[in-house]
Amino acid sequence: APYPPDLIGPCILAGCPVGGTVLDPFGGAGTTGLVADRHGRNAILIELNPEYADIADRRLSDDGGMFASVKVAA
């Protein structure tokens, strides 16, 4: 289930420097990636469910607009 961005924000800010990379082995709908990007961090999301991976891909691309860089590994 997606969780609120406000829940993950403090964790990212406390545990990852600006320009650093956050690893989320249960990427789900991409909330961690969204919050990381908004705070100037990179993110690697791992998601086994293709439906959730598609949702995360769309959310990250939509949030980043034309400057979004989403790479999906098959």
C-alpha positions in Angstrom: 0.0 0.0 0.0 1.3 3.5 -0.8 2.4 5.5 2.2 2.4 9.2 2.7 5.4 11.1 1.4 5.7 12.9 4.8 6.4 9.6 6.4 9.6 8.8 4.4 10.9 12.4 4.0 12.6 12.6 7.5 14.2 9.2 6.9 15.7 10.2 3.6 16.9 13.6 5.0 18.5 11.9 8.0 20.1 9.0 6.2 21.2 10.2 2.8 23.2 13.3 1.8 22.2 15.6 -1.1 23.3 13.8 -4.3 23.4 10.5 -2.6 21.4 7.4 -3.5 18.5 5.8 -1.6 17.8 2.1 -2.1 14.2 0.9 -1.7 14.1 -2.9 -2.2 10.3 -2.8 -2.1 9.7 0.1 -4.5 5.9 -0.4 -4.7 4.2 2.7 -6.2 7.4 4.8 -6.1 6.8 7.1 -3.1 10.4 6.7 -1.9 11.7 7.7 -5.4 9.4 10.7 -5.5 10.5 12.0 -2.1 14.1 11.3 -2.8 14.0 13.2 -6.1 12.2 16.2 -4.4 15.0 16.4 -1.9 17.9 16.2 -4.4 18.7 12.5 -3.9 18.9 9.7 -6.4 16.9 6.5 -5.9 17.0 2.8 -6.9 13.7 1.1 -6.5 13.3 -2.7 -6.8 9.8 -4.0 -7.4 8.9 -7.6 -8.5 5.2 -6.8 -9.4 5.1 -5.4 -12.9 1.9 -3.5 -12.2 3.4 -1.6 -9.3 6.6 -1.0 -11.3 4.5 0.6 -14.1 2.7 2.7 -11.5 6.0 3.9 -10.1 7.4 4.6 -13.6 4.4 6.7 -14.4 4.4 8.6 -11.1 8.1 9.4 -11.3 7.9 10.4 -15.0 4.9 12.6 -14.3 6.4 14.2 -11.3 9.7 15.0 -13.0 8.2 16.3 -16.2 10.4 16.5 -19.2 13.5 16.3 -17.0 12.6 12.9 -15.5 15.1 10.1 -16.0 13.5 6.8 -15.2 15.3 3.6 -16.2 13.4 0.3 -16.1 15.3 -3.0 -16.2 13.6 -6.0 -17.6 
